[in-house]
Amino acid sequence: MIYMALTPAIAMTVYAMNIPNLKSMLGLAWDCGAVTTGPVTVPLVLSLGIGIATAAGKSGGSNSLSGFGIVTLASVFPIIAVLGLGIFVEMTVSVESILESARLAAAATSTVPAWYETSPGEEMVLGIRAILPLVIFLLLVLKVLLKEPVREAGLIAYGITLAILGMMIFNIGLTYGLSKMGAQSGGLVPGAFTQIEAMQSSPLYIYMVGIVLVLAFAWFLGFGATLAEPALNALGVTVENLTQGVFKKSTLMYAVSLGVAFGIALGIAKIVFDLPLAWMLMVGYGVAVVLTYFSTEAFVNIAWDSAGVTTGPITVPLVLAMGLGVGGAVNVVEGFGILSMASIGPIISVMTTGIWVRWRSERTKKIAQAEAVPEAA
């Protein structure tokens, strides 16, 4: 299924990279696949997949992770959808009409926005919209389709209320805290290697030293922000429980964080040196496909799902702000593409870790068998 889903995405990418008007939207399209799964979607989708796998009798033995894999497909198809939309628009709409529509839209926004379109009202509405429709949908499924009562309804209602309130507060905190700090640091980081208007003393270092510092900053930002992602923590707990401790939560989280760190550093290098994103994507996913062939189904499920849980509400504001800031400083047309590279990294790192874990397990088993032979004799 991964091969079948990746084939049209790569084919559309190859087509778009040869069209000037579409080439600049490749980063946006692949970034859209990275931001689809967050702290609301991931626990729900994981629980749904594991529940179906358990009900189907596939929860034991080597199939303990057969409920995974949904998250990665939920990340690939948005890429196909956005690329398809871009190709359709490019074929049917002229650039002049798009610019005219943008001008009219900008003129229309000059009116006073409603309370739910400005902060903090907008964050509160988004917090409700992120959870309440899902709750209503699941309630209808239970009551109408399955004709089952809601067990522990009071406790579930209490938890959902806390989740909605928490999401509202979380959104407000992101807007006034993390996003603002990310925008400031992202806009000023390029001052390490080039001159920007916001910093009179820029560049702070010689070019190569500044570049190394910016890449190091991107690496540590990706590593630290990924460890703090709630969705990754939920994935780690689920994987450790289902593998009965063979694949530990800490091992998964560090493998994913290392992959994201190197992916974000590569994404920043892509912007600074104006590297072709399409070729970087094809090389990265080519390596991932080869590792997929040599990995077991269980580790393939974990690795590809980890790509969808790495970029959540903590990582995305920081990474996007930094990418757009660096892109503006070096006069790049667009600063997207970092999140897409951050999604490839964990796929490669987790499958590599899985191959190592399997090799170590088999080696330990062989050593134990070899030691058991003389004892039996």
DRENLO-910507 format. One record per residue (C-alpha): residue in three letters; x, y, z. Coordinates in pm, whole numbers, plus 50000, padded with zeros to 5 digits. Layout:
% residues N
ALAXYZ/...
This chain:
% residues 377
MET500005000050000/ILE502925023250068/TYR504385015749726/MET501015022049558/ALA500455054649746/LEU503965067849684/THR503915060349310/PRO501385087449209/ALA502905112249458/ILE506395108049309/ALA505015108148952/MET503145140849013/THR506255155449175/VAL508345146848867/TYR505715163148647/ALA505475194448865/MET509245199448889/ASN509355205748514/ILE506585232348520/PRO507825266548644/ASN504495276548801/LEU504225243348984/LYS507835238649087/SER507595264349367/MET504605246649528/LEU506295212949574/GLY507495222449921/LEU504015233950020/ALA502385201949893/TRP504795178350072/ASP504645199650387/CYS500855195550386/GLY501355158250423/ALA503495164250730/VAL501005185950923/THR497855165050882/THR498265143551191/GLY498495160351530/PRO497695154251899/VAL493975150251829/THR494155127951522/VAL497005104451614/PRO495645089151940/LEU492215085251779/VAL493525069151460/LEU495925046351651/SER493135034951881/LEU490835029151583/GLY493415008551395/ILE494424987951698/GLY490774982251789/ILE489924969451441/ALA493054947551434/THR492154932951774/ALA488554926251671/ALA489804909451354/GLY492024886351558/LYS495314901451439/SER496604915051767/GLY498844886651871/GLY502304873851779/SER504024889251478/ASN500854908451392/SER500794928651715/LEU501414960551517/SER499044953551230/GLY496784981751349/PHE499425007251248/GLY499885022050902/ILE496805044150887/VAL498685075450992/THR501185073250709/LEU498455068950447/ALA496725099150601/SER499955118050531/VAL500575106450172/PHE497145112850024/PRO497055150150118/ILE500265153849916/ILE498555138049616/ALA495475159949668/VAL497425192849689/LEU499625184049392/GLY496515174149197/LEU494855207049285/GLY497935226349175/ILE498115207848843/PHE494385213248782/VAL494595250548860/GLU497685254648643/MET495865238648350/THR492585257548387/VAL493335291648542/SER495695318648420/VAL498285334948648/GLU496715369248585/SER493315358148716/ILE494935343049027/LEU496735375849101/GLU493505394949044/SER491645371949283/ALA494375377349544/ARG494045415149502/LEU490265413749546/ALA490625391149851/ALA493095415450008/ALA490675444349947/ALA487785424650100/THR489715418350422/SER489945455650492/THR486625453750681/VAL486555448351057/PRO486745410651123/ALA484305392951354/TRP485325383351707/TYR485845346851607/GLU488295357651336/THR490635375951572/SER492725364151867/PRO491865350352122/GLY488395342451985/GLU489825324751683/GLU491975301451897/MET488975292752115/VAL486815284251813/LEU489635263451663/GLY490025244451991/ILE486315235451989/ARG486355227151618/ALA489345203951659/ILE487555180251899/LEU483785185351910/PRO482965174051550/LEU484975142051606/VAL483095135451929/ILE479715140451759/PHE480765117851472/LEU481895089751706/LEU478715093551912/LEU476585089651598/VAL478595059051497/LEU477995042851836/LYS474325051751861/VAL473075049751500/LEU475345024851322/LEU476475001951601/LYS473415007151827/GLU475615005052136/PRO475415026352452/VAL478325048252557/ARG480085030652842/GLU481225052953133/ALA479455082552971/GLY480075105853265/LEU483815099453271/ILE484075103252892/ALA482115136052900/TYR484425148953174/GLY487515139352971/ILE486185155052650/THR485385187352836/LEU488925188852971/ALA490325181052624/ILE488355209552463/LEU489335234352736/GLY492945222852715/MET493025226452336/MET491615261752360/ILE494245271952617/PHE496935253952417/ASN496025273052100/ILE496105306352280/GLY499475297552431/LEU500855288452090/THR499685321151937/TYR501005344052209/GLY504045323652310/LEU505645297352093/SER504615311451754/LYS505765346651840/MET509085334351977/GLY509515311651674/ALA508815340351437/GLN511335362751613/SER514095336751631/GLY513395324051280/GLY513605358951140/LEU516855366951322/VAL518715333751278/PRO519845342850923/GLY521735372151077/ALA524405347051174/PHE525635344250813/THR524065372650614/GLN522975408550657/ILE519355414950750/GLU517565447550829/ALA516365436451172/MET519955432651299/GLN522305462051256/SER525355441351351/SER524625413351104/PRO526265391950982/LEU527505381351324/TYR530035355851194/ILE531875347750876/TYR529715329950617/MET530745293750676/VAL530735296851055/GLY527305313051043/ILE525955285450817/VAL527255258251050/LEU525665275651350/VAL522315278951172/LEU522335242151072/ALA523305232251427/PHE520495253951563/ALA518045237051324/TRP519295202651432/PHE518865209051804/LEU515515226251744/GLY514205195851557/PHE515555171451815/GLY514185189752119/ALA510815199551971/THR510145164051849/LEU510805149052192/ALA508175172852330/GLU505475163052076/PRO502415147852250/ALA501575126251947/LEU505025110051947/ASN504705102252317/ALA501355085252251/LEU502895065051968/GLY505855054652185/VAL503625042452468/THR501455022652226/VAL504415006452051/GLU506114996252377/ASN502894980752509/LEU502164961552189/THR505714948552148/GLN505844938852517/GLY508884960852573/VAL510974948052280/PHE510794982052109/LYS511015006152400/LYS509315039952402/SER512615057952463/THR514305039852172/LEU511515049751935/MET511405085852053/TYR515165090852020/ALA515225073951679/VAL512405096151554/SER513935127451706/LEU517305120551543/GLY515615115351208/VAL513655147751239/ALA516765166851349/PHE518755156451043/GLY515705161950820/ILE515195197750942/ALA518905205250903/LEU518715192350544/GLY515605213450488/ILE517415244850604/ALA520385235750383/LYS517935232250093/ILE516755268150147/VAL520185283450208/PHE521875266849910/ASP518715266149692/LEU518895228449647/PRO516235211449430/LEU513595197749668/ALA512225172649416/TRP515555154449389/MET516015154749767/LEU512545139549808/MET513155112749549/VAL516525102849696/GLY515125102550051/TYR512055082149967/GLY514175059549746/VAL516265050450052/ALA513055046150255/VAL511585022649993/VAL514755001249992/LEU514694998950372/THR510994990350355/TYR511814960250139/PHE514354947050392/SER512274954750704/THR509514934450865/GLU505874944950839/ALA505804955251206/PHE508744979251182/VAL507494992750848/ASN504215001751019/ILE505995019151306/ALA508495037751086/TRP506055051350832/ASP503545060951101/SER506275079351292/ALA506675102750994/GLY503125114851045/VAL503385121651418/THR506645141151421/THR505345174551301/GLY502705186651543/PRO501655219351707/ILE505015223851882/THR507355216951592/VAL505385232651305/PRO505215269151423/LEU508925269651506/VAL510065252151188/LEU507815271750952/ALA508835304951106/MET512495296051080/GLY512135283750721/LEU510275314750607/GLY512765337050792/VAL515775320150634/GLY514065319950294/GLY513365357250316/ALA516945364650421/VAL518485346050127/ASN515795357949880/VAL514375323449811/VAL510925323149650/GLU509435300249917/GLY510595287250253/PHE508615254850248/GLY510015219750224/ILE511565216750570/LEU508655196950715/SER508695172950422/MET512365165650485/ALA511585162250856/SER509115134650765/ILE511625114350564/GLY514255114050839/PRO512295094051098/ILE511195068250840/ILE514825060450761/SER516055062551122/VAL513265041051270/MET513565013751004/THR517345013651050/THR516795010351425/GLY514264982651361/ILE516744963151147/TRP519344967151423/VAL516874956251694/ARG515914925551491/TRP519594916951426/ARG520424920551796/SER517454899051895/GLU518414871551651/ARG522054873351762/THR521074870452127/LYS518864840552044/LYS521684823151855/ILE524124829052142/ALA521604814852388/GLN521064784252169/ALA524814779152132/GLU525294780852508/ALA522394756852563/VAL523944728952348/PRO526984721552577/GLU524764723352886/ALA522364698152735/ALA525274675552646/
